[in-house]
Amino acid sequence: METRRPGSLAEVVLPVTAGWRLLFVPSRARELAVALGGSIMVPPVVAAPLLLGALVAAVISGSSLAWGIFWVLLALTVVAVIVLAVAMVFVTVALMVRWVEFRPLGAPAQIVIARFLRSSTMTMADLQRVVVIERLSLGQRKSIKVVLHIGSETVECEPMTSAAFSRVDAQALTDWLTEQLGQVQVAVEHQTEVKRDFLRPDAWWTPSHTAKVWQVPVGEVDGIAAQRGVGIYQYTPAAAAMYSPGTSVIVYDPGRAYDVGEELRAERAAGQAADSTAAPGPAEDDATDSR
């Protein structure tokens, strides 16, 4: 028997004594540290401008009221850190799935779900279907998770950002799950969720960036956008509204603009392939000359 699955699944599909294990979170301590670190850092970062302003005002004025406001803001920040830290730890402990095992090898009859502090075992008959969900944004993987539909319950298994599972090929994972669970009549699906909601206008693409992605001159961007149905937003920046009221900026919907870029690349590749096929080779040229 092979000791590990080959390819990109090698680090996340592991053989154990009882069967196969899907590893989502390699280290409980690291996951807890990440949750705590985020909860500790966020409130001070958000409150820093207010705290700094209140401190400067208190030092300059020296009034007891200003110092009182500063200490109140500092106390609220500490409370926010504590509340957020407790909430993050609770969510991590309650919801995090570390690994899932299919037991035994060959024809799994049981599924074991290990959470942060406990694990539960159920029969494979309770597992209705498995869905591999891949989230994409502008062609880039943002996250991946495995959703287990068990009776009326839905268990979401999502890896740490730094875990090997977050980089696994979604189709390879779907194929492996189909191979393991198909023999026990459990359906496996692969779904892709593409992010289309980008903050306008900050996250929308400028003409120069769009031209770079499409590999065309900037002057051609408007025509291609109109022809291919790319969303356009025209606005006046705040600075221009004050000093140059007539100045406006055009930006393009990055979701559709990215798709158009892929279409243009495919069309160019097809055109180059057609040209290379149509062009006569050296042997054909020699034969034509000899005639």
Rosetta silent file (secondary structure, phi, psi, omega in degrees, C-alpha in Angstrom):
SEQUENCE: METRRPGSLAEVVLPVTAGWRLLFVPSRARELAVALGGSIMVPPVVAAPLLLGALVAAVISGSSLAWGIFWVLLALTVVAVIVLAVAMVFVTVALMVRWVEFRPLGAPAQIVIARFLRSSTMTMADLQRVVVIERLSLGQRKSIKVVLHIGSETVECEPMTSAAFSRVDAQALTDWLTEQLGQVQVAVEHQTEVKRDFLRPDAWWTPSHTAKVWQVPVGEVDGIAAQRGVGIYQYTPAAAAMYSPGTSVIVYDPGRAYDVGEELRAERAAGQAADSTAAPGPAEDDATDSR
SCORE:     score description
SCORE:     0.000 S_00000001
   1 L     0.000  135.196  178.479    0.000    0.000    0.000 S_00000001
   2 L   -68.054  149.019 -175.212    1.317    3.463   -0.865 S_00000001
   3 L   -86.514  -23.378  179.169    2.104    5.668    2.104 S_00000001
   4 L  -147.490  151.536  173.308    0.812    8.934    0.608 S_00000001
   5 L   -69.521  140.108 -178.464   -1.342   10.088   -2.227 S_00000001
   6 L   -75.163  169.028  172.730    0.811   11.432   -5.056 S_00000001
   7 H    74.989 -152.433 -173.223    0.811   14.955   -6.428 S_00000001
   8 H   -70.112  -12.241  179.594   -0.663   18.024   -4.797 S_00000001
   9 H   -87.312   -3.658 -171.599   -2.777   15.952   -2.383 S_00000001
  10 L   -59.504  -33.316 -176.249    0.242   14.393   -0.675 S_00000001
  11 L   -88.278  -10.943 -175.059    0.296   16.832    2.242 S_00000001
  12 L  -118.873  -18.567  176.553   -3.427   16.834    2.965 S_00000001
  13 E  -109.124  104.544 -171.094   -4.570   13.263    2.247 S_00000001
  14 E  -117.901  136.542  175.100   -2.793   11.103    4.795 S_00000001
  15 E   -79.188  134.850  173.850   -3.064    7.376    5.502 S_00000001
  16 L  -124.467  174.679 -176.598   -3.761    6.452    9.100 S_00000001
  17 L   -57.953  -39.016 -174.740   -4.264    3.101   10.777 S_00000001
  18 L   -85.727  -27.136 -176.707   -8.035    3.263   10.420 S_00000001
  19 L   175.647 -138.378  178.540   -8.333    4.801    6.939 S_00000001
  20 E  -109.022  140.476 -179.909   -7.709    8.068    5.074 S_00000001
  21 E  -118.730  130.826  171.139   -7.487   11.456    6.766 S_00000001
  22 E   -95.922  115.790 -173.993   -8.183   14.859    5.191 S_00000001
  23 E   -98.850  116.471  179.684   -6.056   17.358    7.138 S_00000001
  24 L   -99.185  -41.020 -177.038   -7.390   20.925    7.285 S_00000001
  25 L  -125.571  104.260 -177.523   -5.558   22.398   10.298 S_00000001
  26 L   -65.551  -32.425 -173.742   -2.075   20.990   10.967 S_00000001
  27 L  -135.693  119.919  176.172   -1.592   22.788   14.291 S_00000001
  28 H   -66.731  -39.971 -178.726   -4.203   23.723   16.888 S_00000001
  29 H   -62.588  -41.362 -179.318   -1.735   25.992   18.683 S_00000001
  30 H   -67.468  -40.628  179.292   -0.944   27.940   15.505 S_00000001
  31 H   -63.819  -42.231  179.296   -4.620   28.374   14.628 S_00000001
  32 H   -66.532  -37.666  178.333   -5.395   29.615   18.129 S_00000001
  33 H   -64.896  -39.171  178.360   -2.414   31.985   18.009 S_00000001
  34 H   -64.685  -43.768  179.877   -3.604   33.446   14.706 S_00000001
  35 H   -63.413  -44.710  179.604   -7.107   33.983   16.103 S_00000001
  36 H   -67.248  -41.331 -179.640   -5.776   35.623   19.262 S_00000001
  37 H   -60.353  -43.334  178.896   -3.244   37.723   17.373 S_00000001
  38 H   -65.343  -41.686 -178.888   -5.892   39.163   15.090 S_00000001
  39 H   -68.933  -30.806  179.781   -8.275   39.922   17.942 S_00000001
  40 H   -76.764  -33.857 -173.823   -5.545   41.627   19.972 S_00000001
  41 H   -84.486  -33.637 -172.452   -4.240   43.771   17.110 S_00000001
  42 H   -62.801  -52.982 -178.025   -7.455   44.976   15.456 S_00000001
  43 H   -58.441  -46.046  178.398   -8.973   47.163   18.232 S_00000001
  44 H   -60.776  -38.120  179.436   -5.722   49.095   18.978 S_00000001
  45 H   -64.406  -42.754  179.802   -5.141   49.726   15.278 S_00000001
  46 H   -67.436  -39.336 -175.364   -8.696   51.035   14.829 S_00000001
  47 H   -86.037   -9.920 -174.561   -8.583   53.112   17.996 S_00000001
  48 H   -54.280  -47.077  179.723   -5.027   54.440   17.544 S_00000001
  49 H   -60.225  -41.758  179.182   -6.004   57.744   15.808 S_00000001
  50 H   -66.087  -42.788 -179.985   -8.593   58.549   18.501 S_00000001
  51 H   -64.118  -42.839 -179.495   -6.217   57.626   21.319 S_00000001
  52 H   -64.417  -44.150  179.053   -3.388   59.667   19.831 S_00000001
  53 H   -62.462  -42.995  179.870   -5.637   62.687   19.289 S_00000001
  54 H   -66.515  -37.216  179.107   -7.030   62.452   22.823 S_00000001
  55 H   -66.389  -44.402  179.223   -3.529   62.086   24.293 S_00000001
  56 H   -62.220  -43.453  179.503   -2.177   65.105   22.410 S_00000001
  57 H   -63.063  -39.634 -179.544   -5.185   67.171   23.466 S_00000001
  58 H   -67.745  -40.968 -179.425   -4.775   66.104   27.085 S_00000001
  59 H   -67.160  -41.664 -177.763   -1.040   66.894   27.154 S_00000001
  60 H   -70.812  -46.285 -176.185   -1.474   70.295   25.524 S_00000001
  61 H   -80.949  -34.968 -178.237   -4.508   71.405   27.496 S_00000001
  62 L    70.921    7.330 -177.692   -3.681   69.667   30.746 S_00000001
  63 L   -78.560  149.811  179.098   -7.376   69.675   31.656 S_00000001
  64 H   -67.247  -30.738  178.833   -8.868   66.876   33.703 S_00000001
  65 H   -64.943  -44.346  179.637  -11.707   66.518   31.168 S_00000001
  66 H   -64.081  -41.595  177.622   -9.291   65.811   28.309 S_00000001
  67 H   -66.049  -36.334  177.688   -7.405   63.293   30.431 S_00000001
  68 H   -62.982  -42.319  177.657  -10.697   61.705   31.422 S_00000001
  69 H   -61.706  -42.266  179.432  -11.689   61.279   27.755 S_00000001
  70 H   -60.852  -46.326 -178.006   -8.303   59.703   27.002 S_00000001
  71 H   -67.807  -32.974  176.446   -8.597   57.183   29.853 S_00000001
  72 H   -65.073  -45.229  177.960  -12.160   56.311   28.843 S_00000001
  73 H   -61.811  -40.989  178.992  -11.048   55.638   25.247 S_00000001
  74 H   -63.960  -41.849  179.040   -8.139   53.536   26.492 S_00000001
  75 H   -65.003  -40.510  177.547  -10.441   51.510   28.743 S_00000001
  76 H   -63.680  -36.601  177.772  -12.894   50.930   25.887 S_00000001
  77 H   -64.533  -44.002  178.428  -10.037   49.724   23.699 S_00000001
  78 H   -61.963  -43.392  178.434   -8.931   47.233   26.345 S_00000001
  79 H   -61.941  -41.547  178.906  -12.500   45.993   26.750 S_00000001
  80 H   -62.100  -39.590  177.774  -12.814   45.598   22.966 S_00000001
  81 H   -61.960  -45.722 -178.393   -9.608   43.545   22.903 S_00000001
  82 H   -64.440  -46.923 -178.433  -10.871   41.241   25.647 S_00000001
  83 H   -62.912  -45.288 -178.981  -14.336   40.793   24.113 S_00000001
  84 H   -66.672  -38.181  178.776  -12.971   40.158   20.625 S_00000001
  85 H   -63.516  -44.684  178.904  -10.337   37.735   21.929 S_00000001
  86 H   -62.969  -42.648  179.962  -12.950   35.721   23.841 S_00000001
  87 H   -63.602  -43.287 -179.134  -15.252   35.681   20.803 S_00000001
  88 H   -65.751  -41.318  177.915  -12.491   34.548   18.453 S_00000001
  89 H   -64.117  -41.849  179.775  -11.391   31.772   20.807 S_00000001
  90 H   -62.933  -46.533  179.730  -14.987   30.601   21.204 S_00000001
  91 H   -62.092  -42.845 -179.497  -15.599   30.549   17.441 S_00000001
  92 H   -62.666  -47.715 -177.979  -12.308   28.729   16.828 S_00000001
  93 H   -67.463  -38.499 -174.313  -12.958   26.089   19.477 S_00000001
  94 H   -79.200  -36.686 -169.787  -16.612   25.609   18.548 S_00000001
  95 H  -108.658  -23.004 -172.910  -16.485   25.626   14.755 S_00000001
  96 L   -67.087  132.398  174.377  -12.991   24.692   13.593 S_00000001
  97 E  -106.148  119.268 -177.411  -12.631   21.267   11.950 S_00000001
  98 E   -81.714  -45.276  178.347   -9.069   19.935   12.197 S_00000001
  99 E  -157.865  162.613  176.399   -9.447   16.793   10.119 S_00000001
 100 E  -129.580  133.769  178.583  -11.934   14.320    8.676 S_00000001
 101 E  -117.045  141.293  172.763  -11.314   10.575    8.414 S_00000001
 102 E  -109.557  119.097 -175.136  -12.987    7.997    6.194 S_00000001
 103 E  -124.581  145.320  -11.443  -12.818    4.540    7.796 S_00000001
 104 L   -85.199 -170.688  177.479  -11.821    1.863    6.926 S_00000001
 105 L   -65.000  150.018  174.540   -9.597    1.827    3.845 S_00000001
 106 L    87.817  -69.511 -178.031  -11.151    0.751    0.556 S_00000001
 107 L  -127.753   83.859 -174.943  -14.844    0.813    1.461 S_00000001
 108 L   -63.188  133.226  177.643  -15.403    3.456    4.166 S_00000001
 109 L  -113.361  -13.572 -179.347  -18.320    2.772    6.496 S_00000001
 110 E  -133.214  153.954  173.324  -17.676    5.553    9.006 S_00000001
 111 E  -127.017  131.885 -179.426  -16.750    9.209    8.944 S_00000001
 112 E  -116.257  127.263  179.878  -14.951   10.853   11.871 S_00000001
 113 E  -113.486  116.739 -179.067  -14.944   14.644   12.270 S_00000001
 114 E  -101.258  119.776  175.954  -12.313   16.050   14.647 S_00000001
 115 E   -97.170 -163.267 -173.964  -12.913   19.551   15.978 S_00000001
 116 L   -62.219  -44.900 -175.688  -10.658   21.618   18.231 S_00000001
 117 L  -120.470  -10.912 -175.300  -11.227   19.616   21.430 S_00000001
 118 L  -142.952  166.959  176.345  -13.517   16.747   20.481 S_00000001
 119 E  -136.080  155.403  179.363  -14.375   14.355   17.691 S_00000001
 120 E  -132.482  144.921 -178.476  -17.576   12.690   16.539 S_00000001
 121 E  -119.627  136.363  177.529  -18.150    9.462   14.629 S_00000001
 122 E  -144.015  162.700 -179.351  -21.100    8.664   12.393 S_00000001
 123 E   -76.742  155.038  179.665  -22.001    6.094    9.784 S_00000001
 124 H   -65.431  -22.170  178.315  -21.428    6.771    6.119 S_00000001
 125 H   -64.475  -23.658  179.379  -25.174    6.358    5.592 S_00000001
 126 H   -77.477  -19.872 -178.076  -25.623    9.713    7.372 S_00000001
 127 E   -83.417  112.804 -176.524  -23.423   11.498    4.835 S_00000001
 128 E   -84.853  -48.052  178.425  -25.653   12.696    2.014 S_00000001
 129 E  -160.357  163.341  179.731  -23.193   14.607   -0.161 S_00000001
 130 E  -127.371  133.385 -179.404  -19.881   16.436   -0.149 S_00000001
 131 E  -122.613  125.930  173.218  -19.279   19.778   -1.877 S_00000001
 132 E   -96.572  114.793 -176.125  -15.849   21.239   -2.649 S_00000001
 133 E  -109.148  123.591 -179.467  -16.278   25.011   -2.872 S_00000001
 134 E  -115.622  124.124  179.549  -13.540   27.115   -4.472 S_00000001
 135 E  -101.277  128.695 -177.801  -13.718   30.909   -4.241 S_00000001
 136 E  -121.885  148.825  173.406  -12.003   32.889   -6.989 S_00000001
 137 E  -140.695  116.446 -178.080  -11.352   36.577   -7.518 S_00000001
 138 L    52.346   43.710  176.220   -9.940   37.804  -10.851 S_00000001
 139 L    80.767   -1.185 -177.895   -8.669   34.312  -11.626 S_00000001
 140 E  -107.496  138.904  176.160   -6.898   33.876   -8.281 S_00000001
 141 E   -68.431  127.287  176.323   -7.806   31.350   -5.605 S_00000001
 142 E  -104.116  -36.283  178.007   -8.974   33.123   -2.450 S_00000001
 143 E  -164.415  164.044  175.998  -10.191   30.180   -0.401 S_00000001
 144 E  -145.993  143.690  176.826  -11.333   26.579   -0.557 S_00000001
 145 E  -149.835  158.894  177.467  -13.494   24.551    1.768 S_00000001
 146 E  -113.886  125.407 -178.539  -15.199   21.173    1.956 S_00000001
 147 E  -109.248  122.436  178.824  -18.847   21.143    3.038 S_00000001
 148 E  -100.923  122.432  177.277  -20.270   17.913    4.458 S_00000001
 149 E   -98.250  104.756 -175.348  -24.048   17.551    4.297 S_00000001
 150 E  -118.599  102.585 -176.360  -24.921   15.176    7.140 S_00000001
 151 L    60.527 -127.046  177.780  -28.652   14.788    7.636 S_00000001
 152 L   -90.159   -0.127 -176.782  -30.042   18.227    8.449 S_00000001
 153 E   -99.738  146.181  175.193  -26.599   19.458    9.550 S_00000001
 154 E  -120.268  122.531 -179.536  -23.980   21.183    7.402 S_00000001
 155 E  -110.470  119.114 -179.805  -20.345   20.941    8.477 S_00000001
 156 E   -99.553  123.254 -179.200  -17.941   23.398    6.859 S_00000001
 157 E  -111.009  104.881 -176.030  -14.286   22.358    6.820 S_00000001
 158 L  -121.225  129.946 -175.820  -12.092   25.341    5.978 S_00000001
 159 L   -79.456  164.050  169.139   -8.294   25.288    6.255 S_00000001
 160 L   -62.535  154.019 -179.992   -5.973   27.853    7.772 S_00000001
 161 L   -60.211  -37.091 -177.589   -4.680   30.379    5.251 S_00000001
 162 L   -89.154   -2.659 -177.255   -1.141   29.032    5.610 S_00000001
 163 L   -73.860  153.016  179.750   -2.160   25.351    5.595 S_00000001
 164 H   -61.921  -29.364 -178.582   -1.248   23.094    2.685 S_00000001
 165 H   -62.735  -30.286 -178.742   -4.953   22.368    2.151 S_00000001
 166 H   -67.245  -16.035 -178.482   -5.549   25.980    1.086 S_00000001
 167 H  -108.345    1.268 -175.981   -3.296   25.383   -1.955 S_00000001
 168 L   -68.955  148.664  177.944   -4.565   21.951   -3.015 S_00000001
 169 L   -70.688  123.376 -173.879   -5.995   21.555   -6.516 S_00000001
 170 H   -64.752  -39.381 -179.284   -9.781   21.596   -6.177 S_00000001
 171 H   -69.884  -38.622  176.511  -10.438   19.246   -9.087 S_00000001
 172 H   -62.406  -40.507  177.911   -7.852   16.737   -7.853 S_00000001
 173 H   -65.140  -42.405  178.277   -9.490   16.814   -4.426 S_00000001
 174 H   -61.558  -42.801  179.123  -12.935   16.330   -5.965 S_00000001
 175 H   -62.638  -41.318 -179.777  -11.681   13.363   -7.995 S_00000001
 176 H   -66.011  -43.291  178.219  -10.129   11.763   -4.911 S_00000001
 177 H   -63.955  -38.199  177.400  -13.300   12.205   -2.858 S_00000001
 178 H   -63.021  -41.033  178.743  -15.348   10.781   -5.722 S_00000001
 179 H   -62.580  -40.820 -177.159  -13.027    7.771   -5.854 S_00000001
 180 H   -77.506  -38.239 -170.505  -13.371    7.176   -2.105 S_00000001
 181 H  -102.373  -12.661  179.999  -17.066    7.893   -1.665 S_00000001
 182 H   -61.493  -35.802 -177.564  -18.500    6.828   -5.005 S_00000001
 183 H   -71.720  -15.148  175.664  -18.512    3.184   -3.938 S_00000001
 184 H  -109.043   18.214  172.517  -20.724    4.039   -0.953 S_00000001
 185 L    62.334   39.125  174.603  -23.099    6.112   -3.116 S_00000001
 186 L  -106.297  123.244 -177.995  -22.178    9.541   -1.718 S_00000001
 187 E   -74.688  139.914  177.893  -22.354   12.340   -4.278 S_00000001
 188 E  -123.657  129.138 -178.746  -19.356   14.678   -4.568 S_00000001
 189 E  -123.285  152.333  174.216  -19.647   18.098   -6.248 S_00000001
 190 E  -119.641  118.741 -179.763  -17.195   20.817   -7.201 S_00000001
 191 E  -119.346  143.550  178.598  -18.569   24.359   -7.112 S_00000001
 192 E  -118.066  127.471  176.230  -16.834   27.602   -8.017 S_00000001
 193 E  -111.466  118.446 -177.494  -17.835   30.945   -6.537 S_00000001
 194 E  -103.397  126.592  178.813  -16.448   33.944   -8.418 S_00000001
 195 L   -72.331  126.750  179.957  -16.300   37.294   -6.655 S_00000001
 196 L  -121.473  -11.255 -176.311  -18.034   39.963   -8.725 S_00000001
 197 L   -95.824  102.350  179.000  -18.714   42.687   -6.163 S_00000001
 198 L  -112.194  136.748 -176.879  -15.806   45.129   -6.173 S_00000001
 199 L   -61.103  125.226 -178.229  -15.926   48.406   -4.275 S_00000001
 200 L  -103.925  132.169    4.349  -16.599   51.222   -6.724 S_00000001
 201 L   -97.018   -4.246 -170.772  -14.610   53.229   -7.659 S_00000001
 202 L   -57.762  -41.151 -176.497  -11.625   52.310   -5.444 S_00000001
 203 L   -93.094   -3.020  178.709  -11.341   48.685   -6.582 S_00000001
 204 L   -79.638  158.894 -172.371  -12.327   49.313  -10.217 S_00000001
 205 E   -88.842  138.649  174.454   -9.655   49.405  -12.902 S_00000001
 206 L   -76.061  162.454  177.605   -8.253   52.564  -14.450 S_00000001
 207 H   -56.790  -39.795 -178.248   -7.920   52.783  -18.266 S_00000001
 208 H   -66.899  -41.723  178.701   -4.138   52.306  -18.056 S_00000001
 209 H   -67.638  -41.044  178.374   -4.411   49.194  -15.897 S_00000001
 210 H   -62.012  -42.355  177.993   -7.171   47.779  -18.087 S_00000001
 211 H   -62.004  -38.718  178.745   -5.057   48.397  -21.201 S_00000001
 212 H   -64.242  -43.269  179.530   -2.137   46.591  -19.581 S_00000001
 213 H   -66.309  -40.840 -178.801   -4.290   43.561  -18.744 S_00000001
 214 H   -80.770  -13.809 -178.490   -5.820   43.502  -22.234 S_00000001
 215 L    60.294   49.692  178.123   -2.447   44.198  -23.897 S_00000001
 216 L  -136.313  162.115  173.810   -3.884   46.960  -26.065 S_00000001
 217 L   -62.985  150.726 -179.161   -3.242   50.723  -26.384 S_00000001
 218 H   -58.401  -34.229 -178.809   -5.106   52.872  -23.864 S_00000001
 219 H   -64.470  -19.274 -178.800   -7.009   54.534  -26.697 S_00000001
 220 H   -92.407   -6.885 -173.431   -8.687   51.232  -27.610 S_00000001
 221 H   -63.958  -45.909 -177.771  -10.000   50.457  -24.132 S_00000001
 222 H   -59.143  -44.983 -178.473  -13.264   52.423  -24.418 S_00000001
 223 H   -64.465  -44.107  179.524  -14.219   50.787  -27.698 S_00000001
 224 H   -65.392  -40.299  179.683  -13.470   47.242  -26.491 S_00000001
 225 H   -62.060  -43.111  179.333  -15.318   47.885  -23.220 S_00000001
 226 H   -66.894  -38.529 -177.677  -18.416   49.094  -25.069 S_00000001
 227 H   -69.614  -34.290 -172.737  -18.267   46.214  -27.527 S_00000001
 228 H  -107.741   10.775  172.396  -17.863   43.517  -24.869 S_00000001
 229 L    71.992   39.138  176.384  -20.172   44.831  -22.190 S_00000001
 230 L   -86.962  129.185 -179.941  -17.672   45.959  -19.557 S_00000001
 231 L   -64.079  138.644 -178.802  -19.251   48.112  -16.860 S_00000001
 232 E  -123.594  139.578  176.782  -18.032   51.727  -16.769 S_00000001
 233 E  -130.494  124.836 -179.690  -18.234   54.210  -13.915 S_00000001
 234 E  -112.333  128.551 -177.677  -17.492   57.901  -14.374 S_00000001
 235 E  -147.678  167.371  177.286  -16.938   60.097  -11.348 S_00000001
 236 L  -109.063  115.838  178.772  -15.230   63.260  -10.154 S_00000001
 237 L   -58.305  155.255 -177.042  -12.519   62.694   -7.495 S_00000001
 238 H   -59.348  -42.552 -179.805  -12.849   64.711   -4.307 S_00000001
 239 H   -64.666  -41.630 -179.735   -9.690   66.722   -5.017 S_00000001
 240 H   -68.306  -32.928  179.883  -10.798   67.489   -8.569 S_00000001
 241 H   -62.852  -29.480 -178.623  -14.264   68.521   -7.364 S_00000001
 242 H   -84.482  -43.826 -172.660  -12.632   71.270   -5.313 S_00000001
 243 H  -103.513  -27.792  179.450   -9.956   72.524   -7.697 S_00000001
 244 L  -137.795   78.192 -173.753  -11.085   71.298  -11.154 S_00000001
 245 L   -55.777  -27.472 -177.413  -14.864   70.764  -11.131 S_00000001
 246 L   -83.785   -3.701 -176.699  -14.954   69.709  -14.757 S_00000001
 247 L   -82.096  129.608  176.706  -12.463   66.842  -14.296 S_00000001
 248 L  -132.264  157.001 -178.030  -13.877   63.325  -14.324 S_00000001
 249 E  -124.716  140.859  177.742  -12.328   59.857  -14.205 S_00000001
 250 E  -110.107  132.277  174.950  -13.523   56.656  -15.868 S_00000001
 251 E  -128.873  162.495 -172.162  -12.958   53.255  -14.292 S_00000001
 252 E  -122.402  144.272  178.752  -13.957   49.753  -15.422 S_00000001
 253 L   -60.497  114.671 -174.808  -15.626   46.823  -13.690 S_00000001
 254 H   -67.799  -28.673 -179.988  -12.691   44.479  -12.888 S_00000001
 255 H   -62.005  -54.320  179.934  -14.818   41.319  -12.884 S_00000001
 256 H   -71.348  -35.171  179.703  -15.951   41.633  -16.495 S_00000001
 257 H   -62.511  -37.909  177.261  -12.684   43.313  -17.533 S_00000001
 258 H   -64.191  -44.514  178.875  -10.734   40.279  -16.341 S_00000001
 259 H   -59.902  -41.063  179.111  -13.013   37.951  -18.331 S_00000001
 260 H   -63.702  -39.182  176.779  -12.500   40.095  -21.439 S_00000001
 261 H   -59.161  -41.808  177.219   -8.738   39.885  -20.935 S_00000001
 262 H   -65.335  -39.958  178.460   -8.974   36.085  -20.924 S_00000001
 263 H   -62.695  -43.782 -179.689  -11.149   36.185  -24.049 S_00000001
 264 H   -64.318  -40.558  178.088   -8.658   38.417  -25.873 S_00000001
 265 H   -64.048  -40.729  179.134   -5.739   36.163  -24.933 S_00000001
 266 H   -65.202  -39.550  179.389   -7.626   33.104  -26.163 S_00000001
 267 H   -66.252  -40.096  178.133   -8.488   34.844  -29.434 S_00000001
 268 H   -65.143  -42.437  179.525   -4.869   35.870  -29.991 S_00000001
 269 H   -62.788  -41.260  179.141   -3.655   32.340  -29.265 S_00000001
 270 H   -65.672  -40.084  178.021   -6.217   30.904  -31.686 S_00000001
 271 H   -63.998  -41.980  178.087   -5.194   33.438  -34.350 S_00000001
 272 H   -64.861  -39.128  178.326   -1.506   32.605  -33.943 S_00000001
 273 H   -64.595  -40.794  179.357   -2.269   28.888  -34.157 S_00000001
 274 H   -65.874  -40.112  179.052   -4.287   29.425  -37.329 S_00000001
 275 H   -64.629  -41.375 -179.590   -1.504   31.523  -38.870 S_00000001
 276 H   -68.334  -31.030  177.580    1.135   28.909  -38.094 S_00000001
 277 H   -72.646  -38.736 -177.451   -1.046   26.201  -39.587 S_00000001
 278 H   -76.277  -27.641 -177.642   -1.738   28.205  -42.733 S_00000001
 279 L   -68.282  131.619  179.151    1.897   29.280  -43.268 S_00000001
 280 L   -70.774  142.810  178.318    3.756   26.926  -45.684 S_00000001
 281 L   -80.653  171.738 -179.665    6.756   25.095  -44.255 S_00000001
 282 H   -58.814  -40.168 -178.678   10.272   25.098  -45.793 S_00000001
 283 H   -64.824  -40.125  179.746    9.745   21.775  -47.520 S_00000001
 284 H   -65.944  -39.186  178.164    6.539   22.993  -49.124 S_00000001
 285 H   -61.987  -43.020 -179.802    8.289   26.195  -50.288 S_00000001
 286 H   -63.100  -40.651 -179.693   11.099   24.154  -51.884 S_00000001
 287 H   -65.454  -37.241  179.581    8.589   21.918  -53.643 S_00000001
 288 H   -66.606  -41.522  179.690    6.759   24.959  -55.000 S_00000001
 289 H   -64.474  -39.504 -177.532   10.023   26.504  -56.285 S_00000001
 290 H   -66.271  -30.459  177.352   11.063   23.297  -58.026 S_00000001
 291 L   -73.547    0.000    0.000    7.803   23.202  -59.898 S_00000001
